[in-house]
Amino acid sequence: MINKVAVLLVCISISLIACNGKDSDHAEKEQKKSMETTASVQDESQPEKKEQEEAPKANTEEKVKPEYRVNKDTWSFQPIGDADPKVVLLTFDDAPDKYSLEIAKTLHRLKVPAIFFVNGHFLENDENKAMLKEIHELGFPIGNHTYSHVNLKELTEKEQEREIVKLNNLVEGIIGERPRFFRAPFGSNTDHSKKIAEEEKMLVMNWTYGYDWEKEYQDKNALTEIMLNSPYLGNGANLLMHDRKWTSEAIEDIVKGFQKKGYEMLDPESIETPA
């Protein structure tokens, strides 16, 4: 009798184990199926998620609508639409020699914009490269004033291209972007230099007036006086100054003088440039 009971218990145990095994296999298969379905859903949702993440980046890269364009008869700037006409543009050539960074720091403190036009021969040492980078990091756009500051009309077309493009390459290597403005030394443009500037997507500009290279204005007070009271001063005037000691000394009084006359300093970012 005992043997029969024992045999019966063993059979029942084997049956239960078999059932549990089947249930376990079924549960495992169901779990695996569920995981595969979830992974599939996640994979399908990834492109949409990526697109949503990249959308804000595309919006931040949109260009600001220009408010001013250059008048190539006077090299001054005219408002587009209802932009304030009473502005002047500050520009500084021959940077970064000895005083450009000092000028930039003064302008930054006064919270006014300007363009610094650079020459490549000033960027052949690490100190001046660091100076250019700091000027740019202060928020000032960098313009192209050719590599060697030579009269482009005295060069072959190939030499002109080298003077312009070589400097753009150098500037880009230092600050991470190419210049958007071009000013030929002595204002001496050629048809070919204008073509190269256009290909490089730079706006060609000369100036309305400037005086700091003339002997009688190489003094803080004399320079301030003529810049504020030039007969060529008018709305949108494009003001030419240089990396000079007396210019650095006069720049704060010049800025404040224009502001007292009701002029705002034109932001280069609002100028229409080649697309």
C-alpha positions, 0 to 999 in steps of 0.5 A, spaced: 500 500 500 505 504 501 509 503 495 502 505 491 502 511 495 509 513 493 508 511 486 502 516 486 506 522 489 512 521 484 507 521 478 503 527 481 510 531 482 513 529 475 506 532 472 507 539 476 514 540 474 512 539 467 506 544 467 511 549 471 516 548 465 511 549 460 508 555 464 515 558 464 517 557 457 511 560 455 512 566 460 519 567 457 517 567 450 511 572 452 516 577 455 521 576 449 516 578 444 514 584 449 521 586 449 522 586 441 515 590 440 517 595 445 524 596 442 521 596 435 516 602 437 522 605 440 526 605 434 520 608 430 520 614 434 527 615 434 527 619 427 521 624 430 525 625 436 531 627 433 527 632 428 524 635 434 531 636 437 534 639 431 529 644 430 531 649 435 538 649 432 535 651 425 531 657 428 537 659 431 541 660 425 536 664 421 539 671 419 537 677 422 533 681 417 538 687 415 536 694 416 541 698 412 545 698 406 551 701 403 550 707 398 556 706 393 556 713 391 557 716 398 559 709 402 554 711 407 549 707 409 541 708 408 536 705 412 531 699 409 524 701 411 523 705 418 530 704 421 533 710 424 537 714 419 541 718 424 547 713 425 554 713 424 559 707 423 565 706 426 571 702 423 578 701 424 584 699 419 590 696 420 589 692 426 591 689 430 597 693 431 599 696 437 592 700 439 586 695 436 585 691 443 585 698 447 580 701 442 576 695 442 576 695 450 574 702 450 568 701 445 566 695 449 565 699 456 561 704 452 557 698 449 558 701 442 559 697 436 565 697 430 568 693 425 576 692 425 579 691 418 585 687 419 592 686 415 595 679 415 602 681 416 600 683 423 598 676 424 604 673 423 606 672 431 602 669 436 601 675 440 597 679 435 593 672 433 591 672 441 589 680 440 585 679 434 581 673 438 580 677 444 577 683 439 573 678 436 570 675 443 569 682 445 563 682 440 567 686 434 566 683 427 573 683 423 574 685 416 579 684 411 584 689 409 588 685 405 594 681 407 600 686 406 596 692 405 599 694 398 595 698 392 591 692 389 591 696 382 599 695 382 598 687 382 596 682 377 589 679 378 592 672 381 596 677 386 590 680 388 586 674 389 592 672 394 592 678 398 584 677 399 583 670 400 590 668 404 588 673 409 580 670 409 583 663 410 588 666 416 582 670 420 578 664 419 583 659 422 584 664 428 577 666 430 573 660 426 569 665 421 571 668 415 570 676 414 564 679 411 567 686 410 572 688 405 576 694 405 582 695 400 588 699 402 587 706 400 580 705 397 584 702 391 579 697 388 579 694 382 574 690 378 577 683 380 578 685 387 570 686 387 569 680 384 573 676 389 570 680 395 563 678 392 565 670 391 568 671 398 561 673 400 564 680 403 561 687 402 566 692 399 566 698 403 570 705 403 569 710 407 565 717 408 571 721 411 577 720 416 583 724 418 587 720 423 593 719 418 594 726 417 599 730 421 595 736 423 590 731 426 595 726 430 593 729 437 587 727 441 583 734 441 584 735 434 582 729 432 576 729 436 574 736 434 574 734 426 571 727 427 565 731 430 565 737 426 567 734 419 563 738 413 562 730 411 558 728 417 551 726 415 546 720 417 549 714 415 556 716 415 562 711 414 567 713 419 575 711 418 580 711 423 586 707 424 590 703 430 593 709 432 595 712 439 592 718 438 585 715 436 585 710 442 586 716 446 580 720 442 575 715 441 571 715 448 570 723 447 568 721 439 563 716 441 560 721 447 560 727 442 556 723 437 551 721 442 551 728 444 549 730 437 543 724 437 547 719 433 547 712 434 553 707 433 551 703 427 551 695 429 555 692 423 550 686 424 544 690 421 548 691 415 546 688 408 551 683 406 552 678 400 548 672 401 
